[in-house]
Amino acid sequence: MKLPDYFLADLPPEAVLTPAMIEEACQTLKRNRERYLAGRPTTALIQLLSETAESWLQADFPFRKFALEQGPKATGFSSATLAAGLDAFFRQLTAENLRALLVQELGHAQRLDAMSATSAEQAARRAALVNGPEFLVHITAGSIPAPAMMDIVLGVLLRSAQFVKCATGSSFLPRLFAHSLYEVDAKLGACLEIAEWRGGTTALETALFNQADCITATGSDETLAEIRRHVPAKARFLGYGHRVSFAFIAHETLIGFGLKKTAAAAATDVVAWNQLGCLSPHVIYAEQGGATAEQFAEILAEELARREQTEPRGELPAESAAVIASRRAFYEVRAAHSPDTRHWCSENSTAWTVVYEADPRFQLSCLNRFIYVKGVTSLTEALQNADAVRGKVSTVGLAATEERSPALATELARWGVTRICPLGQMQNPPLLWRHDGRPALGDLVTWADWEQ
């Protein structure tokens, strides 16, 4: 399969982007939006997105086949990891879910088409219409592709011209998704641009930002601060900074058959996108009362060894593998001198690592399937030991009984966690998820209220 040169990211590696090229692309996107996208009904856009998603779930879909064949070389993820990630993402893009997102965020599924009112608004003789940005710019991080593809989906729903600037070497899957939209509807595809360059290329970014009505960015807090400095006053800026996640396992789920079931769910979260997203766990806290944290860690290691056979991690850059090897060596020495530390790891590779420590303090993993397991007496103790990252926690994967889950979820929410989900679903947020506790569409739109 040879991709046509529809997007800047399709240009050969030796091509040099200039500010003039960026400005011309922006102007073209705005014109195309006015001609081909601004007047489209929401129902038609939902149908187009949901049907495209259905195609991506088919094994013989050319773009999916290309992604799984060429993706390992382009992204570093194995074909099995890519397939699991694509399935998780595109299964969410149903017409029902997209309509539910509009109702959740905007109160009415037709709010983007015309003045609309809920029953309460009708009683008060009020209605409202919302407008998306004319020109929407996304600055994406390089870890995993799903957030960039979700950005595109939101922009299509809002009828925005979109420019997606990917981190160097990370445009492969967002570009394929854009090509699949272009193939279904070339006029819609002409309202979308995909490009990649090294962050901090001021001349290109100034040309891009000067055209934008709204800029979204994902990255480190330092990266967001630098981008914010260059955003013009007329543009809205939405930044999503660095976040971490962890898991908590209640003792009731570490008894009998539940032990292996819980370990399998935890392994799913460690394996998904090789643990590289903000929603992936760094630490798993196991509550005392069932199997010990050390016993759970050993079962988890066995499960990760099995997953490596069916869903291998893939090759890593030498520097990333060296970091894992160095950290493994540290814990090997510590385990040899203290019963409070144990570690398990893949043989002759850095494919997976499990470290058990009695010390419950939160630790940042080096990721790529390197996970800490720690024992605690309660969720309260776990949160006390995670205080260093309070306010920076995105997701907690929770394994607990139905009876205890509401109280545990409330404690997590009061502490500041913005998403609590079942263990095994950490890297698979629903379409209606509020990213970092904020409305996905609501942050992007402008409201017009009509008081009758």
C-alpha positions in Angstrom: 0.0 0.0 0.0 1.4 3.4 -1.0 -0.1 6.4 0.6 -0.7 9.4 -1.6 0.9 12.7 -0.6 -2.2 14.4 0.9 -0.6 15.7 4.1 2.7 17.4 5.0 3.6 14.3 7.0 3.5 12.3 3.7 6.5 14.3 2.3 9.8 12.5 2.1 12.1 12.8 5.1 14.5 15.1 3.3 11.7 17.7 2.6 12.1 20.9 4.5 9.1 22.7 5.9 9.0 26.5 5.9 6.8 29.1 7.6 5.3 30.0 4.2 4.3 26.4 3.6 2.6 26.2 7.0 0.8 29.5 6.5 -0.4 28.4 3.1 -1.7 25.1 4.5 -3.6 26.9 7.2 -5.3 29.2 4.8 -6.2 26.3 2.5 -7.7 24.4 5.5 -9.9 27.4 6.4 -11.2 27.8 2.9 -11.9 24.1 2.6 -13.8 24.1 5.9 -16.0 26.9 4.8 -16.8 25.2 1.5 -17.0 21.5 2.6 -17.5 21.2 6.3 -19.1 24.1 8.1 -22.6 23.4 6.9 -22.7 19.6 7.5 -25.3 18.2 9.9 -24.1 16.4 13.0 -25.9 13.2 12.1 -23.9 12.9 8.9 -20.6 13.5 10.6 -21.5 10.9 13.3 -22.3 8.4 10.6 -19.1 9.0 8.8 -17.0 8.6 11.9 -18.8 5.5 13.2 -18.6 3.8 9.8 -14.9 4.6 9.4 -14.3 3.1 12.9 -16.2 -0.1 11.9 -13.9 -0.4 8.9 -10.8 -0.1 11.1 -12.1 -3.1 13.2 -12.2 -5.4 10.1 -9.1 -7.6 9.6 -9.1 -7.0 5.8 -9.3 -3.2 6.0 -6.3 -2.0 4.0 -5.4 0.8 6.4 -5.5 -1.6 9.4 -3.4 -4.2 7.5 -0.9 -1.5 6.6 -0.8 -0.4 10.2 -0.1 -3.9 11.5 2.5 -4.7 8.8 4.5 -1.4 8.9 3.6 -0.2 12.4 6.2 -2.2 14.4 9.0 -0.6 12.4 7.4 2.9 12.5 6.2 2.9 16.1 8.2 0.3 18.1 5.0 -1.4 19.2 4.5 -5.0 18.2 1.7 -5.9 15.8 -0.2 -7.6 18.6 0.1 -4.5 20.8 -1.0 -2.2 17.9 -4.0 -4.5 17.1 -5.2 -4.4 20.8 -4.8 -0.7 21.0 -6.6 0.0 17.7 -9.5 -2.3 18.7 -9.8 -0.6 22.1 -10.0 2.8 20.4 -12.2 2.2 17.5 -14.7 0.0 19.4 -15.6 3.2 21.3 -16.4 5.2 18.1 -20.0 4.1 17.7 -22.9 6.3 16.6 -24.5 5.7 20.0 -21.4 6.8 21.9 -20.8 9.9 19.8 -24.4 11.0 20.3 -24.1 10.4 24.1 -20.9 12.5 24.1 -22.8 15.4 22.5 -25.6 15.1 25.1 -23.2 14.8 28.0 -21.0 17.8 26.9 -23.6 20.1 25.3 -26.9 19.0 26.8 -28.5 18.3 23.4 -27.4 16.2 20.4 -28.3 18.9 17.9 -26.7 21.8 19.8 -24.1 22.3 17.0 -26.8 22.4 14.2 -29.3 24.9 15.5 -30.8 26.7 18.5 -31.7 23.8 20.8 -33.3 23.4 24.2 -33.5 20.8 26.9 -36.9 20.3 28.7 -35.7 22.6 31.5 -34.6 25.3 29.1 -37.9 25.1 27.2 -39.7 25.7 30.4 -37.6 28.8 31.0 -38.0 29.9 27.3 -34.3 29.6 26.7 -32.3 27.9 24.0 -28.6 27.7 22.9 -26.3 27.0 20.0 -22.6 26.2 20.3 -19.9 26.9 17.8 -16.6 25.0 17.4 -13.4 26.8 16.6 -13.0 27.7 12.9 -9.3 26.6 13.0 -8.2 24.1 15.6 -4.5 23.2 16.2 -3.4 20.1 18.1 0.1 19.7 19.5 0.4 16.0 20.3 2.8 14.1 22.5 4.8 11.2 21.0 3.9 8.4 23.4 0.8 6.7 22.1 -1.4 7.5 19.1 -4.9 7.2 20.5 -5.1 10.8 22.0 -4.1 12.3 18.7 -6.8 10.3 16.9 -9.3 11.3 19.5 -8.4 15.0 18.9 -9.2 14.5 15.2 -12.6 12.9 16.1 -13.5 15.9 18.3 -12.5 18.4 15.7 -14.6 16.7 13.0 -17.7 16.7 15.3 -17.1 20.5 15.8 -16.7 21.1 12.1 -13.3 22.7 12.6 -10.4 22.9 10.2 -7.7 21.0 11.9 -3.9 21.0 11.9 -2.3 18.1 13.9 1.3 18.7 14.7 2.9 15.4 15.8 6.1 14.9 17.7 9.0 13.7 15.6 8.5 10.1 14.5 5.0 9.8 15.9 2.7 10.7 13.0 2.3 7.1 11.6 -1.0 6.1 13.0 -2.7 9.6 13.2 -1.7 10.0 9.5 -3.2 6.6 8.6 -6.4 7.6 10.4 -6.5 10.9 8.5 -5.9 9.0 5.2 -8.8 6.7 6.0 -11.1 9.7 6.5 -9.8 11.2 3.3 -10.6 8.0 1.4 -14.2 7.9 2.7 -14.8 11.7 2.1 -12.1 13.6 0.3 -13.7 17.0 1.0 -13.7 16.2 4.7 -10.1 15.1 4.4 -9.2 18.4 2.8 -10.1 20.1 6.1 -7.4 18.2 7.9 -3.6 18.5 8.0 -1.0 16.2 9.6 2.6 17.3 10.0 5.5 16.5 12.2 8.6 18.4 13.3 10.8 18.7 16.4 9.1 20.7 19.1 10.4 24.2 19.7 10.9 25.0 16.0 9.8 28.6 16.7 9.4 29.8 13.1 7.1 27.0 12.1 5.1 27.2 15.3 4.7 30.9 15.1 3.3 30.7 11.6 0.9 28.0 12.8 -0.2 29.6 16.1 -0.9 32.9 14.4 -3.6 31.3 12.3 -5.3 29.3 15.2 -8.5 30.1 17.0 -7.9 27.3 19.5 -4.7 25.3 20.4 -4.6 22.1 22.4 -1.4 20.6 23.5 -0.3 17.5 25.4 3.2 17.1 27.0 5.3 17.9 30.0 4.5 20.9 32.1 7.7 22.5 30.8 6.6 22.0 27.2 3.2 23.4 27.9 4.6 26.5 29.5 6.9 27.1 26.5 4.0 26.7 24.1 1.8 29.0 26.1 4.4 31.7 25.8 4.0 31.7 22.0 0.2 31.5 21.8 -1.3 34.8 20.6 -3.9 36.5 22.8 -6.8 35.9 20.3 -6.4 32.1 20.6 -7.7 29.8 23.3 -5.1 27.5 24.8 -5.9 24.1 26.4 -2.9 22.3 27.9 -2.9 18.7 29.2 0.2 18.2 31.3 2.1 15.2 32.6 0.0 12.8 34.6 0.7 9.5 36.3 -1.5 6.6 37.3 -1.6 3.7 39.7 -3.8 0.7 40.7 -5.3 -0.3 44.0 -6.4 -3.9 44.8 -8.7 -4.6 47.7 -7.9 -7.7 49.7 -11.2 -9.5 48.8 -10.0 -9.8 45.2 -6.8 -11.5 46.2 -8.4 -14.7 47.5 -8.8 -18.0 45.6 -9.6 -17.8 41.9 -9.8 -14.0 42.2 -6.0 -13.8 42.7 -5.2 -15.0 39.1 -8.1 -13.1 37.6 -6.9 -9.8 39.3 -3.3 -10.5 38.1 -4.6 -11.0 34.6 -6.4 -7.6 34.7 -3.3 -5.9 36.1 -1.2 -7.4 33.3 -3.6 -6.0 30.7 -3.0 -2.5 32.1 0.8 -3.0 32.1 0.9 -4.4 28.5 -1.5 -1.9 26.9 0.5 0.5 24.7 3.6 -0.9 26.6 2.6 1.1 29.7 3.7 4.4 28.0 0.5 6.5 28.4 -0.5 8.7 31.3 -3.2 6.2 32.1 -0.8 3.3 32.6 0.1 2.2 36.1 3.5 2.9 37.7 2.6 1.2 41.0 0.1 -1.5 42.0 -0.9 -1.3 45.7 -2.2 -4.6 47.1 -4.2 -4.4 50.3 -3.3 -6.8 53.1 -5.9 -9.5 54.0 -5.8 -11.8 51.0 -2.7 -13.1 49.3 0.3 -10.9 50.2 1.6 -8.3 47.9 4.7 -10.4 47.3 2.6 -13.4 46.3 0.5 -11.2 44.0 3.7 -9.8 42.4 4.9 -13.4 41.6 1.6 -14.3 40.0 1.7 -11.0 38.0 5.2 -11.9 36.8 3.9 -15.3 35.6 1.1 -13.6 33.7 3.4 -11.0 32.1 5.6 -13.9 30.9 2.6 -15.5 29.2 1.6 -12.1 27.7 5.0 -11.7 26.2 4.3 -14.9 24.1 1.0 -13.6 22.7 1.5 -9.9 22.8 5.3 -9.2 22.8 6.5 -5.7 23.8 8.6 -5.1 20.7 12.1 -3.7 20.3 13.3 -0.7 22.3 15.8 2.0 21.5 19.2 1.1 23.0 19.0 4.0 25.6 15.5 2.8 26.8 16.7 -0.8 27.2 19.8 0.5 29.1 17.6 2.3 31.6 15.6 -0.8 32.3 18.8 -2.9 32.6 20.3 -0.4 35.0 17.3 -0.3 37.2 17.0 -4.1 37.2 20.6 -4.3 38.4 19.8 -1.9 41.3 16.9 -4.1 42.5 18.9 -7.3 42.0 21.5 -6.0 44.5 18.9 -4.8 46.9 16.9 -8.1 46.8 20.1 -10.0 47.5 20.6 -8.1 50.8 17.0 -7.5 52.0 13.9 -9.6 52.3 11.8 -6.5 51.7 12.6 -6.5 48.0 12.1 -9.1 45.3 12.1 -8.9 41.6 11.2 -11.0 38.6 12.1 -10.3 35.0 12.2 -11.8 31.5 15.3 -13.8 30.6 17.7 -12.5 28.0 15.6 -9.4 27.3 14.1 -6.3 29.0 10.6 -7.3 27.9 9.0 -7.2 31.4 10.0 -6.6 35.0 8.1 -6.8 38.3 9.5 -5.4 41.5 8.0 -6.0 44.9 9.0 -3.7 47.7 7.7 -3.5 51.3 8.3 0.3 51.2 4.9 1.7 50.1 6.1 5.0 48.8 5.0 5.8 45.3 7.7 5.4 42.7 7.9 6.4 39.0 8.5 3.4 36.8 10.7 3.5 33.8 7.7 2.0 31.9 7.9 -0.4 28.9 6.4 -3.1 31.2 8.3 -2.3 34.3 5.9 -2.3 37.3 6.1 -1.9 41.1 3.9 -3.9 43.5 3.7 -2.7 47.1 1.6 -3.8 50.1 -0.5 -1.5 52.2 -3.0 -1.9 55.0 -5.7 0.3 53.3 -6.4 2.7 50.5 -5.8 5.6 53.0 -2.2 4.3 53.5 -1.7 4.1 49.7 -2.8 7.6 49.2 -0.6 8.9 52.0 2.3 7.3 50.3 1.3 8.8 46.9 1.1 12.3 48.3 4.2 13.4 46.3 2.1 13.0 43.1 -1.2 14.3 44.5 -2.9 16.6 41.9 -0.9 14.8 39.1 -2.8 11.5 39.2 -5.0 10.8 36.2 -6.4 7.3 36.7 -6.6 4.7 39.4 -7.4 1.1 38.3 -9.6 -0.4 41.1 -10.1 -4.0 41.9 -12.7 -4.3 44.6 -16.1 -5.9 45.4 -19.3 -4.1 44.5 -20.0 -3.5 48.2 -16.7 -1.7 48.8 -16.2 0.0 45.4 -18.4 3.1 46.1 -16.6 4.1 49.3 -13.2 3.5 47.7 -14.1 5.5 44.6 -15.4 8.3 46.7 -12.1 8.4 48.8 -10.1 8.5 45.6 -12.2 11.2 44.1 -12.0 13.4 47.2 -8.2 12.9 47.2 -8.1 14.3 43.6 -8.1 11.4 41.2 -10.1 12.4 38.0 -10.8 8.9 36.7 -11.5 5.7 38.6 -12.0 2.6 36.5 -11.9 -1.2 36.8 -8.5 -2.8 36.8 -7.8 -4.0 33.3 -9.4 -0.9 31.7 -6.9 1.8 32.6 -5.6 2.4 29.0 -9.1 2.0 27.6 -11.1 5.1 28.6 -14.7 5.4 27.4 -15.5 8.0 24.7 -17.4 10.0 27.4 -14.3 10.2 29.6 -13.5 13.7 30.8 -9.8 14.1 30.1 -8.0 15.3 33.3 -11.5 16.0 34.8 -12.4 18.5 32.1 -15.1 18.3 29.3 -13.6 17.0 26.1 -15.9 19.0 23.8 -17.1 21.6 26.3 -13.6 23.2 26.6 -13.4 23.7 22.9 -16.8 25.4 22.1 -18.3 28.8 22.5 -21.9 29.1 23.6 -24.6 31.4 22.2 -27.6 31.7 24.5 -31.1 32.8 23.3 -33.5 34.2 25.9 -37.0 34.3 24.4 
